[in-house]
């Protein structure tokens, strides 16, 4: 079964850091672009970052540039999102997604609050 | 950034009746490779998004044929031929032709 499972969310104070992980299974992870997408409470979807097969192309939405870093480990079939200098407005469910959204994980909740 | 505008934002429908959602983009979604990366997603309450339609009109495997997508350039439509109870949720259009990929505001479909 093709599956993405996110982990690493939680409650963090403004200015803090979190590292999200996404474990992939059921497909050849190294053959696909991968992305992070978020959804703030009661809001729409926002594509946060994506990266190519070997990690040498990365794209970020302007609101997270310089604060978030997307990475992958193809040997471990895993995608990561390092989030630094977190802000209240980063509070959201963070989803891992394959390509242009053909597969999604169940999401992990990130809450930034003092 | 490409702005995606959906209408209506709320769509009450009667079971068995058709429904239609419009999605307009602020610029053409024809990408450099000639493809138009316009997708439609369904998000049922409490669930992750699920892709229904990719590249304007291609239905994902397992998606009922009552869902169809059409359009070109900057103007796109998702149609449900006969709404069923399981279709309740929020529908999002999304463009993947120009980075950053962007979504519409979402259209909430509910049963009258």
gemmi code that builds the backbone of each chain (N, CA, C; Angstrom):
import gemmi

chains = {
    "A": [
        ("UNK", (0.846, -1.208, 0.000), (0.000, 0.000, 0.000), (0.873, 1.246, 0.000)),
        ("UNK", (0.547, 2.158, -0.906), (1.257, 3.437, -0.953), (0.851, 4.277, 0.256)),
        ("UNK", (1.836, 4.764, 1.015), (1.517, 5.459, 2.256), (2.551, 6.512, 2.603)),
        ("UNK", (2.078, 7.607, 3.184), (2.940, 8.643, 3.749), (2.494, 8.861, 5.188)),
        ("UNK", (3.451, 8.851, 6.126), (3.112, 9.031, 7.536), (3.990, 10.120, 8.132)),
        ("UNK", (3.340, 11.219, 8.526), (4.062, 12.350, 9.114), (4.189, 12.184, 10.637)),
        ("UNK", (5.212, 12.812, 11.188), (5.411, 12.843, 12.631), (6.239, 14.074, 12.983)),
        ("UNK", (6.302, 14.384, 14.274), (7.174, 15.458, 14.736), (6.467, 16.741, 15.122)),
        ("UNK", (5.157, 16.810, 14.925), (4.435, 18.016, 15.302), (4.332, 18.168, 16.802)),
        ("UNK", (3.863, 19.331, 17.218), (3.702, 19.569, 18.651), (3.503, 21.037, 18.951)),
        ("UNK", (3.578, 21.363, 20.236), (3.424, 22.742, 20.705), (4.808, 23.350, 20.912)),
        ("UNK", (5.023, 24.521, 20.356), (6.321, 25.192, 20.482), (6.082, 26.684, 20.674)),
        ("UNK", (6.982, 27.320, 21.387), (6.861, 28.758, 21.602), (7.325, 29.525, 20.372)),
        ("UNK", (6.810, 30.743, 20.202), (7.304, 31.578, 19.100), (8.822, 31.715, 19.173)),
        ("UNK", (9.472, 31.607, 18.004), (10.925, 31.656, 17.934), (11.581, 30.295, 18.042)),
        ("UNK", (10.806, 29.290, 18.389), (11.342, 27.944, 18.559), (11.489, 27.188, 17.250)),
        ("UNK", (11.895, 25.923, 17.378), (12.144, 25.069, 16.215), (11.447, 23.730, 16.359)),
        ("UNK", (11.151, 23.123, 15.212), (10.615, 21.767, 15.146), (11.138, 21.116, 13.881)),
        ("UNK", (11.253, 19.805, 13.911), (11.622, 19.057, 12.705), (10.528, 18.027, 12.435)),
        ("UNK", (9.891, 18.166, 11.286), (8.873, 17.218, 10.877), (9.497, 16.129, 10.019)),
        ("UNK", (8.947, 14.931, 10.123), (9.394, 13.808, 9.308), (8.208, 13.201, 8.571)),
        ("UNK", (8.498, 12.614, 7.427), (7.478, 11.918, 6.639), (8.085, 10.608, 6.154)),
        ("UNK", (7.502, 9.499, 6.584), (7.988, 8.178, 6.181), (7.143, 7.665, 5.030)),
        ("UNK", (7.803, 7.313, 3.942), (7.120, 6.831, 2.747), (7.254, 5.323, 2.631)),
        ("UNK", (6.215, 4.686, 2.102), (6.264, 3.248, 1.862), (5.342, 2.887, 0.706)),
        ("UNK", (5.627, 1.749, 0.095), (4.772, 1.245, -0.978), (5.090, 1.780, -2.362)),
        ("UNK", (6.111, 2.616, -2.487), (6.510, 3.117, -3.805), (8.006, 3.469, -3.766)),
        ("UNK", (8.572, 3.698, -4.939), (9.997, 4.024, -5.043), (10.188, 5.504, -4.729)),
        ("UNK", (10.450, 5.790, -3.466), (10.525, 7.162, -2.954), (11.489, 8.021, -3.765)),
        ("UNK", (12.616, 7.471, -4.129), (13.662, 8.249, -4.796), (13.265, 8.693, -6.198)),
        ("UNK", (12.141, 8.201, -6.717), (11.726, 8.520, -8.083), (10.728, 9.670, -8.155)),
        ("UNK", (10.419, 10.294, -7.004), (9.362, 11.300, -6.989), (9.785, 12.608, -6.324)),
        ("UNK", (9.314, 13.726, -6.924), (9.341, 14.995, -6.214), (8.441, 14.849, -4.985)),
        ("UNK", (8.833, 15.537, -3.916), (8.048, 15.486, -2.686), (7.847, 16.901, -2.146)),
        ("UNK", (6.762, 17.070, -1.385), (6.382, 18.403, -0.926), (5.845, 18.392, 0.494)),
        ("UNK", (5.804, 19.597, 1.082), (5.083, 19.864, 2.320), (4.004, 20.901, 2.016)),
        ("UNK", (2.811, 20.633, 2.527), (1.661, 21.516, 2.359), (1.069, 21.734, 3.750)),
        ("UNK", (0.569, 22.933, 4.029), (-0.018, 23.166, 5.344), (-1.417, 23.756, 5.240)),
        ("UNK", (-2.150, 23.603, 6.335), (-3.518, 24.115, 6.402), (-3.738, 24.695, 7.792)),
        ("UNK", (-3.809, 26.014, 7.889), (-4.089, 26.670, 9.159), (-5.517, 26.367, 9.597)),
        ("UNK", (-5.796, 26.446, 10.893), (-7.142, 26.102, 11.399), (-8.240, 26.857, 10.675)),
        ("UNK", (-9.182, 26.123, 10.094), (-10.309, 26.727, 9.409), (-9.976, 27.446, 8.113)),
        ("UNK", (-8.771, 27.237, 7.620), (-8.320, 27.955, 6.415), (-8.081, 27.005, 5.249)),
        ("UNK", (-7.633, 27.579, 4.138), (-7.347, 26.789, 2.953), (-5.964, 26.164, 2.994)),
        ("UNK", (-5.599, 25.563, 1.883), (-4.318, 24.853, 1.777), (-3.235, 25.781, 1.233)),
        ("UNK", (-2.005, 25.585, 1.691), (-0.870, 26.389, 1.231), (0.323, 25.469, 0.972)),
        ("UNK", (0.834, 25.521, -0.260), (2.009, 24.711, -0.582), (3.233, 25.392, 0.019)),
        ("UNK", (3.973, 24.705, 0.877), (5.064, 25.315, 1.634), (6.412, 25.152, 0.948)),
        ("UNK", (6.715, 23.927, 0.526), (8.030, 23.655, -0.045), (7.979, 22.370, -0.850)),
        ("UNK", (8.845, 22.282, -1.856), (8.996, 21.001, -2.532), (10.438, 20.823, -2.982)),
        ("UNK", (10.780, 19.581, -3.318), (12.138, 19.300, -3.751), (12.160, 18.158, -4.747)),
        ("UNK", (13.216, 18.154, -5.546), (13.310, 17.176, -6.618), (13.882, 15.860, -6.103)),
        ("UNK", (14.182, 14.960, -7.029), (14.499, 13.578, -6.669), (15.736, 13.452, -5.792)),
        ("UNK", (16.788, 14.199, -6.143), (18.034, 14.035, -5.388), (18.301, 15.190, -4.431)),
        ("UNK", (17.368, 16.131, -4.352), (17.476, 17.202, -3.365), (18.250, 18.420, -3.786)),
        ("UNK", (18.674, 18.499, -5.043), (19.441, 19.679, -5.439), (18.579, 20.790, -6.023)),
        ("UNK", (17.274, 20.596, -6.060), (16.334, 21.668, -6.407), (15.300, 21.748, -5.300)),
        ("UNK", (15.198, 22.944, -4.725), (14.250, 23.161, -3.634), (13.525, 24.473, -3.872)),
        ("UNK", (12.248, 24.476, -3.568), (11.444, 25.680, -3.741), (10.637, 25.915, -2.468)),
        ("UNK", (10.501, 27.190, -2.100), (9.779, 27.558, -0.884), (8.804, 28.692, -1.175)),
        ("UNK", (7.686, 28.693, -0.469), (6.799, 29.856, -0.514), (7.494, 30.995, 0.228)),
        ("UNK", (7.250, 32.222, -0.189), (7.988, 33.365, 0.367), (7.894, 33.455, 1.893)),
        ("UNK", (6.749, 33.088, 2.450), (6.532, 33.281, 3.887), (7.428, 32.402, 4.762)),
        ("UNK", (8.061, 31.386, 4.194), (8.916, 30.502, 5.005), (10.379, 30.541, 4.568)),
        ("UNK", (10.687, 31.261, 3.502), (12.064, 31.320, 3.013), (13.000, 31.829, 4.101)),
        ("UNK", (14.130, 31.144, 4.248), (15.113, 31.531, 5.254), (14.827, 30.965, 6.636)),
        ("UNK", (13.649, 30.400, 6.830), (13.286, 29.832, 8.145), (13.087, 28.316, 8.078)),
        ("UNK", (12.536, 27.827, 6.972), (12.245, 26.401, 6.821), (13.229, 25.794, 5.819)),
        ("UNK", (13.579, 24.525, 6.045), (14.440, 23.802, 5.120), (13.847, 22.424, 4.853)),
        ("UNK", (13.615, 22.124, 3.584), (13.129, 20.811, 3.192), (14.336, 19.940, 2.834)),
        ("UNK", (14.274, 18.668, 3.204), (15.357, 17.748, 2.872), (14.788, 16.338, 2.759)),
        ("UNK", (15.610, 15.429, 2.242), (15.171, 14.049, 2.092), (16.330, 13.105, 2.278)),
        ("UNK", (16.022, 11.870, 2.661), (17.013, 10.797, 2.749), (16.418, 9.627, 1.970)),
        ("UNK", (16.864, 9.462, 0.738), (16.285, 8.417, -0.110), (16.602, 7.014, 0.423)),
        ("UNK", (17.705, 6.872, 1.128), (18.044, 5.558, 1.694), (17.071, 5.164, 2.800)),
        ("UNK", (16.497, 6.167, 3.454), (15.549, 5.913, 4.545), (14.103, 6.149, 4.121)),
        ("UNK", (13.893, 6.451, 2.830), (12.533, 6.732, 2.322), (11.829, 7.786, 3.166)),
        ("UNK", (12.554, 8.851, 3.442), (12.014, 9.863, 4.352), (12.207, 11.281, 3.833)),
        ("UNK", (11.216, 12.111, 4.142), (11.218, 13.535, 3.824), (11.188, 14.296, 5.139)),
        ("UNK", (11.845, 15.449, 5.175), (11.923, 16.224, 6.400), (11.584, 17.693, 6.142)),
        ("UNK", (11.152, 18.367, 7.218), (10.981, 19.819, 7.168), (11.508, 20.381, 8.478)),
        ("UNK", (12.657, 21.062, 8.400), (13.223, 21.738, 9.561), (12.628, 23.137, 9.623)),
        ("UNK", (11.959, 23.431, 10.730), (11.271, 24.712, 10.871), (11.912, 25.494, 12.019)),
        ("UNK", (12.521, 26.616, 11.693), (13.162, 27.481, 12.685), (12.427, 28.813, 12.772)),
        ("UNK", (12.722, 29.564, 13.822), (12.126, 30.901, 14.011), (10.614, 30.860, 13.795)),
        ("UNK", (9.961, 29.904, 14.423), (8.531, 29.709, 14.213), (7.717, 30.884, 14.717)),
        ("UNK", (6.642, 31.156, 13.987), (5.744, 32.258, 14.294), (4.350, 31.713, 14.589)),
        ("UNK", (3.534, 32.509, 15.242), (2.161, 32.097, 15.548), (1.423, 31.714, 14.264)),
        ("UNK", (1.700, 32.444, 13.191), (1.014, 32.196, 11.922), (1.469, 30.926, 11.212)),
        ("UNK", (2.456, 30.230, 11.753), (2.866, 28.930, 11.213), (2.014, 27.796, 11.785)),
        ("UNK", (1.140, 28.114, 12.730), (0.246, 27.105, 13.302), (-0.625, 26.501, 12.210)),
        ("UNK", (-0.578, 25.174, 12.074), (-1.295, 24.510, 10.982), (-1.143, 23.003, 11.096)),
        ("UNK", (-1.934, 22.295, 10.318), (-1.681, 20.876, 10.042), (-0.724, 20.844, 8.857)),
        ("UNK", (0.370, 20.113, 9.022), (1.367, 19.991, 7.962), (1.245, 18.606, 7.326)),
        ("UNK", (1.058, 18.613, 5.994), (0.923, 17.384, 5.240), (2.161, 17.156, 4.371)),
        ("UNK", (2.539, 15.923, 4.263), (3.533, 15.478, 3.303), (2.761, 15.032, 2.057)),
        ("UNK", (3.269, 15.364, 0.886), (2.545, 15.019, -0.332), (3.513, 14.628, -1.441)),
        ("UNK", (3.065, 13.734, -2.301), (3.886, 13.295, -3.423), (3.516, 14.058, -4.683)),
        ("UNK", (4.545, 14.437, -5.436), (4.372, 15.141, -6.716), (3.396, 16.305, -6.537)),
        ("UNK", (2.461, 16.431, -7.418), (1.474, 17.516, -7.330), (0.215, 17.040, -6.626)),
        ("UNK", (0.431, 16.264, -5.521), (-0.693, 15.939, -4.650), (-1.413, 14.649, -4.961)),
        ("UNK", (-0.736, 13.679, -5.617), (-1.442, 12.441, -5.902), (-1.584, 11.559, -4.661)),
        ("UNK", (-0.682, 11.724, -3.709), (-0.745, 11.000, -2.438), (-0.488, 11.976, -1.294)),
        ("UNK", (-1.253, 11.836, -0.196), (-1.101, 12.698, 0.978), (-0.978, 11.844, 2.232)),
        ("UNK", (-0.272, 12.367, 3.217), (-0.265, 11.748, 4.525), (-1.468, 12.212, 5.331)),
        ("UNK", (-1.520, 11.775, 6.584), (-2.649, 12.126, 7.453), (-2.444, 13.472, 8.138)),
        ("UNK", (-1.221, 13.990, 8.077), (-0.924, 15.300, 8.645), (-0.410, 15.230, 10.071)),
        ("UNK", (0.364, 16.244, 10.454), (0.839, 16.397, 11.821), (0.588, 17.843, 12.234)),
        ("UNK", (0.123, 18.032, 13.471), (-0.304, 19.356, 13.925), (0.850, 20.112, 14.569)),
        ("UNK", (1.070, 21.312, 14.100), (2.067, 22.209, 14.679), (1.332, 23.406, 15.276)),
        ("UNK", (1.566, 23.654, 16.558), (0.947, 24.786, 17.248), (2.048, 25.676, 17.799)),
        ("UNK", (2.060, 26.937, 17.365), (3.046, 27.897, 17.846), (2.322, 28.890, 18.742)),
        ("UNK", (2.632, 28.823, 20.030), (1.924, 29.658, 20.991), (2.747, 29.799, 22.256)),
        ("UNK", (2.608, 30.947, 22.893), (3.303, 31.153, 24.164), (2.397, 30.765, 25.339)),
    ],
    "B": [
        ("UNK", (2.692, 35.752, -7.586), (2.098, 34.427, -7.445), (0.777, 34.342, -8.218)),
        ("UNK", (0.450, 33.142, -8.681), (-0.811, 32.938, -9.391), (-1.950, 32.858, -8.371)),
        ("UNK", (-2.935, 33.704, -8.541), (-4.094, 33.710, -7.641), (-5.195, 32.845, -8.248)),
        ("UNK", (-5.697, 31.921, -7.447), (-6.764, 31.028, -7.872), (-8.054, 31.454, -7.172)),
        ("UNK", (-9.081, 31.732, -7.953), (-10.340, 32.233, -7.393), (-11.462, 31.244, -7.686)),
        ("UNK", (-12.028, 30.675, -6.624), (-13.113, 29.721, -6.769), (-14.455, 30.394, -6.535)),
        ("UNK", (-15.491, 29.877, -7.201), (-16.857, 30.311, -6.920), (-17.827, 29.176, -7.245)),
        ("UNK", (-18.904, 29.042, -6.443), (-19.122, 29.789, -5.210), (-18.242, 29.254, -4.089)),
        ("UNK", (-18.236, 29.910, -2.945), (-17.483, 29.418, -1.797), (-18.323, 28.472, -0.956)),
        ("UNK", (-19.642, 28.562, -1.113), (-20.566, 27.664, -0.441), (-21.594, 27.181, -1.456)),
        ("UNK", (-21.835, 25.867, -1.456), (-22.719, 25.296, -2.472), (-23.656, 24.273, -1.834)),
        ("UNK", (-24.862, 24.718, -1.475), (-25.873, 23.762, -0.967), (-26.522, 23.071, -2.159)),
        ("UNK", (-26.561, 21.757, -2.124), (-27.125, 21.015, -3.255), (-28.113, 19.960, -2.762)),
        ("UNK", (-29.037, 19.619, -3.634), (-30.007, 18.566, -3.356), (-29.442, 17.232, -3.834)),
        ("UNK", (-29.630, 16.195, -3.032), (-29.155, 14.875, -3.434), (-29.701, 14.508, -4.810)),
        ("UNK", (-28.817, 13.989, -5.666), (-29.221, 13.573, -6.997), (-29.180, 14.675, -8.038)),
        ("UNK", (-28.963, 15.905, -7.583), (-28.882, 17.033, -8.513), (-27.435, 17.325, -8.891)),
        ("UNK", (-27.217, 18.020, -10.014), (-25.847, 18.344, -10.411), (-25.284, 19.519, -9.617)),
        ("UNK", (-23.948, 19.609, -9.619), (-23.264, 20.724, -8.970), (-22.069, 21.116, -9.825)),
        ("UNK", (-21.728, 22.404, -9.776), (-20.622, 22.905, -10.592), (-19.835, 23.937, -9.802)),
        ("UNK", (-18.506, 23.819, -9.854), (-17.610, 24.754, -9.168), (-16.664, 25.357, -10.193)),
        ("UNK", (-16.537, 26.676, -10.144), (-15.657, 27.380, -11.065), (-14.337, 27.734, -10.399)),
        ("UNK", (-13.272, 27.707, -11.162), (-11.940, 28.089, -10.677), (-11.271, 28.920, -11.762)),
        ("UNK", (-10.886, 30.139, -11.418), (-10.215, 31.013, -12.381), (-8.830, 31.386, -11.865)),
        ("UNK", (-7.851, 31.408, -12.775), (-6.493, 31.746, -12.398), (-6.133, 33.134, -12.915)),
        ("UNK", (-5.198, 33.779, -12.233), (-4.803, 35.144, -12.592), (-3.878, 35.185, -13.803)),
        ("UNK", (-3.378, 34.030, -14.221), (-2.608, 33.937, -15.460), (-2.764, 32.541, -16.043)),
        ("UNK", (-2.388, 32.412, -17.302), (-2.541, 31.125, -17.976), (-1.797, 30.017, -17.230)),
        ("UNK", (-2.423, 28.856, -17.150), (-1.803, 27.711, -16.467), (-1.102, 26.763, -17.437)),
        ("UNK", (-0.895, 27.198, -18.664), (-0.090, 26.395, -19.584), (1.359, 26.554, -19.156)),
        ("UNK", (2.001, 25.441, -18.780), (3.365, 25.518, -18.262), (4.378, 25.469, -19.393)),
        ("UNK", (5.631, 25.585, -19.027), (6.689, 25.589, -20.009), (6.780, 24.315, -20.832)),
        ("UNK", (6.308, 23.212, -20.273), (6.359, 21.947, -21.008), (5.097, 21.708, -21.829)),
        ("UNK", (4.184, 22.702, -21.849), (2.974, 22.594, -22.645), (1.792, 21.986, -21.919)),
        ("UNK", (2.025, 21.451, -20.727), (0.934, 20.845, -19.965), (0.235, 21.890, -19.101)),
        ("UNK", (-0.994, 21.615, -18.749), (-1.763, 22.493, -17.868), (-1.997, 21.743, -16.566)),
        ("UNK", (-1.292, 22.177, -15.515), (-1.342, 21.460, -14.233), (-2.404, 22.075, -13.322)),
        ("UNK", (-3.646, 21.757, -13.644), (-4.775, 22.193, -12.837), (-5.416, 20.954, -12.224)),
        ("UNK", (-5.382, 20.881, -10.898), (-5.902, 19.733, -10.166), (-7.103, 20.129, -9.318)),
        ("UNK", (-7.936, 19.149, -9.032), (-9.060, 19.313, -8.106), (-8.917, 18.300, -6.967)),
        ("UNK", (-9.136, 18.785, -5.742), (-9.048, 17.941, -4.561), (-10.366, 17.981, -3.794)),
        ("UNK", (-10.695, 16.848, -3.184), (-11.822, 16.757, -2.269), (-11.275, 16.596, -0.862)),
        ("UNK", (-11.814, 17.340, 0.093), (-11.406, 17.167, 1.486), (-12.658, 16.955, 2.335)),
        ("UNK", (-12.893, 15.727, 2.696), (-14.031, 15.415, 3.560), (-13.721, 15.879, 4.979)),
        ("UNK", (-14.742, 16.126, 5.793), (-14.511, 16.624, 7.155), (-13.555, 15.729, 7.928)),
        ("UNK", (-12.524, 16.349, 8.504), (-11.564, 15.627, 9.336), (-10.570, 14.774, 8.582)),
        ("UNK", (-10.550, 14.870, 7.238), (-9.655, 14.034, 6.449), (-8.619, 14.863, 5.692)),
        ("UNK", (-7.606, 14.171, 5.184), (-6.620, 14.801, 4.310), (-7.238, 15.027, 2.941)),
        ("UNK", (-6.686, 15.949, 2.177), (-7.166, 16.115, 0.797), (-6.932, 14.852, -0.014)),
        ("UNK", (-7.785, 14.679, -1.014), (-7.691, 13.542, -1.937), (-7.795, 14.117, -3.342)),
        ("UNK", (-6.857, 13.779, -4.214), (-6.917, 14.321, -5.569), (-7.963, 13.567, -6.384)),
        ("UNK", (-8.863, 14.329, -6.985), (-9.914, 13.758, -7.830), (-9.542, 13.826, -9.307)),
        ("UNK", (-9.047, 14.992, -9.712), (-8.791, 15.311, -11.115), (-7.391, 15.900, -11.242)),
        ("UNK", (-6.619, 15.461, -12.230), (-5.324, 16.062, -12.508), (-5.238, 16.500, -13.966)),
        ("UNK", (-4.400, 17.508, -14.209), (-4.244, 18.075, -15.549), (-5.600, 18.322, -16.210)),
        ("UNK", (-6.428, 19.064, -15.493), (-7.710, 19.606, -15.959), (-8.843, 18.594, -15.976)),
        ("UNK", (-8.609, 17.424, -16.615), (-9.756, 16.572, -16.901), (-9.521, 15.083, -16.677)),
        ("UNK", (-8.364, 14.705, -16.128), (-8.050, 13.283, -15.926), (-8.485, 12.836, -14.534)),
        ("UNK", (-9.369, 11.876, -14.501), (-9.878, 11.372, -13.222), (-8.886, 10.386, -12.604)),
        ("UNK", (-8.648, 10.508, -11.295), (-7.791, 9.552, -10.592), (-8.484, 8.188, -10.551)),
        ("UNK", (-7.672, 7.149, -10.450), (-8.203, 5.803, -10.313), (-9.105, 5.718, -9.082)),
        ("UNK", (-10.279, 5.128, -9.253), (-11.185, 4.953, -8.129), (-12.150, 6.097, -7.914)),
        ("UNK", (-11.974, 7.190, -8.640), (-12.887, 8.331, -8.518), (-14.132, 8.065, -9.361)),
        ("UNK", (-15.313, 8.215, -8.767), (-16.544, 7.933, -9.530), (-16.657, 8.801, -10.775)),
        ("UNK", (-17.264, 8.250, -11.815), (-17.340, 8.988, -13.078), (-18.370, 10.108, -13.055)),
        ("UNK", (-19.049, 10.306, -11.913), (-19.926, 11.479, -11.807), (-19.115, 12.768, -11.639)),
        ("UNK", (-17.812, 12.630, -11.337), (-16.924, 13.796, -11.252), (-16.245, 14.005, -12.606)),
        ("UNK", (-16.258, 15.256, -13.078), (-15.565, 15.561, -14.317), (-14.956, 16.956, -14.244)),
        ("UNK", (-13.839, 17.129, -14.928), (-13.177, 18.418, -14.958), (-13.030, 18.892, -16.396)),
        ("UNK", (-13.080, 20.216, -16.568), (-12.937, 20.780, -17.905), (-12.313, 22.165, -17.801)),
        ("UNK", (-11.978, 22.731, -18.961), (-11.457, 24.085, -19.004), (-10.132, 24.181, -19.718)),
        ("UNK", (-9.643, 25.414, -19.798), (-8.354, 25.665, -20.437), (-7.896, 27.074, -20.087)),
        ("UNK", (-6.601, 27.308, -20.249), (-6.055, 28.649, -20.049), (-6.185, 29.148, -18.619)),
        ("UNK", (-7.220, 29.911, -18.339), (-7.424, 30.493, -17.004), (-8.778, 30.156, -16.397)),
        ("UNK", (-9.570, 29.364, -17.076), (-10.950, 29.137, -16.662), (-11.255, 27.639, -16.606)),
        ("UNK", (-11.597, 27.151, -15.409), (-11.750, 25.717, -15.204), (-13.001, 25.418, -14.381)),
        ("UNK", (-13.520, 24.185, -14.552), (-14.770, 23.806, -13.883), (-14.699, 22.364, -13.411)),
        ("UNK", (-15.206, 22.136, -12.202), (-15.432, 20.780, -11.690), (-16.938, 20.571, -11.647)),
        ("UNK", (-17.393, 19.464, -12.206), (-18.815, 19.155, -12.199), (-19.064, 17.813, -11.525)),
        ("UNK", (-20.131, 17.784, -10.745), (-20.626, 16.534, -10.176), (-21.986, 16.310, -10.813)),
        ("UNK", (-22.137, 15.219, -11.538), (-23.371, 15.043, -12.327), (-24.597, 14.806, -11.436)),
        ("UNK", (-24.411, 14.021, -10.383), (-25.515, 13.748, -9.440), (-24.893, 13.634, -8.050)),
        ("UNK", (-25.154, 14.603, -7.214), (-24.508, 14.662, -5.899), (-25.027, 13.552, -4.986)),
        ("UNK", (-24.073, 12.893, -4.324), (-24.412, 11.871, -3.333), (-23.979, 12.366, -1.946)),
        ("UNK", (-24.500, 11.726, -0.913), (-24.216, 12.157, 0.458), (-22.718, 12.142, 0.757)),
        ("UNK", (-21.984, 11.204, 0.189), (-20.544, 11.084, 0.456), (-19.725, 12.195, -0.201)),
        ("UNK", (-20.360, 13.040, -1.011), (-19.643, 14.116, -1.695), (-19.527, 15.375, -0.828)),
        ("UNK", (-20.127, 15.355, 0.343), (-20.044, 16.506, 1.251), (-18.587, 16.742, 1.658)),
        ("UNK", (-18.191, 18.019, 1.605), (-16.820, 18.363, 1.971), (-16.411, 19.653, 1.288)),
        ("UNK", (-15.106, 19.924, 1.331), (-14.566, 21.126, 0.685), (-13.769, 20.700, -0.546)),
        ("UNK", (-14.005, 21.416, -1.638), (-13.318, 21.132, -2.897), (-12.340, 22.277, -3.198)),
        ("UNK", (-11.098, 21.885, -3.491), (-10.042, 22.855, -3.740), (-9.506, 22.691, -5.151)),
        ("UNK", (-9.367, 23.795, -5.885), (-8.592, 23.725, -7.122), (-7.153, 24.124, -6.788)),
        ("UNK", (-6.232, 23.681, -7.604), (-4.821, 23.937, -7.346), (-4.069, 24.005, -8.663)),
        ("UNK", (-3.161, 24.988, -8.780), (-2.337, 25.063, -9.985), (-0.915, 24.625, -9.637)),
        ("UNK", (-0.374, 23.758, -10.484), (1.003, 23.291, -10.302), (1.850, 23.633, -11.510)),
        ("UNK", (1.469, 24.709, -12.211), (2.221, 25.104, -13.406), (3.306, 26.111, -13.110)),
        ("UNK", (3.095, 26.941, -12.081), (4.031, 28.029, -11.754), (4.308, 28.015, -10.258)),
        ("UNK", (5.602, 28.034, -9.860), (5.926, 28.056, -8.439), (5.832, 29.492, -7.899)),
        ("UNK", (5.206, 29.703, -6.714), (4.696, 28.645, -5.826), (3.349, 28.108, -6.292)),
        ("UNK", (3.192, 26.796, -6.226), (1.903, 26.205, -6.523), (0.884, 26.804, -5.562)),
        ("UNK", (-0.308, 27.067, -6.049), (-1.297, 27.753, -5.230), (-2.672, 27.098, -5.345)),
        ("UNK", (-3.448, 27.273, -4.290), (-4.788, 26.718, -4.198), (-5.834, 27.833, -4.244)),
        ("UNK", (-7.042, 27.456, -4.628), (-8.183, 28.331, -4.445), (-8.602, 28.338, -2.982)),
        ("UNK", (-9.604, 29.166, -2.665), (-10.029, 29.326, -1.265), (-10.790, 28.108, -0.753)),
        ("UNK", (-11.277, 27.272, -1.650), (-12.078, 26.117, -1.276), (-13.569, 26.402, -1.405)),
        ("UNK", (-14.311, 25.404, -1.853), (-15.772, 25.493, -1.972), (-16.401, 24.418, -1.089)),
        ("UNK", (-17.220, 24.849, -0.147), (-17.864, 23.907, 0.771), (-19.163, 23.404, 0.153)),
        ("UNK", (-19.228, 22.090, -0.089), (-20.433, 21.461, -0.639), (-21.191, 20.802, 0.499)),
        ("UNK", (-22.462, 21.163, 0.627), (-23.306, 20.571, 1.667), (-24.640, 20.190, 1.063)),
        ("UNK", (-25.340, 19.311, 1.755), (-26.645, 18.850, 1.279), (-27.735, 19.749, 1.854)),
        ("UNK", (-28.633, 20.167, 0.989), (-29.759, 21.000, 1.428), (-30.672, 20.244, 2.378)),
    ],
}
model = gemmi.Model(1)
for chain_id, residues in chains.items():
    chain = gemmi.Chain(chain_id)
    for i, (resn, *xyz) in enumerate(residues, 1):
        res = gemmi.Residue()
        res.name, res.seqid = resn, gemmi.SeqId(i, " ")
        for name, pos in zip(("N", "CA", "C"), xyz):
            atom = gemmi.Atom()
            atom.name, atom.element = name, gemmi.Element(name[0])
            atom.pos, atom.b_iso = gemmi.Position(*pos), 0.0
            res.add_atom(atom)
        chain.add_residue(res)
    model.add_chain(chain)
structure = gemmi.Structure()
structure.add_model(model)
structure.setup_entities()
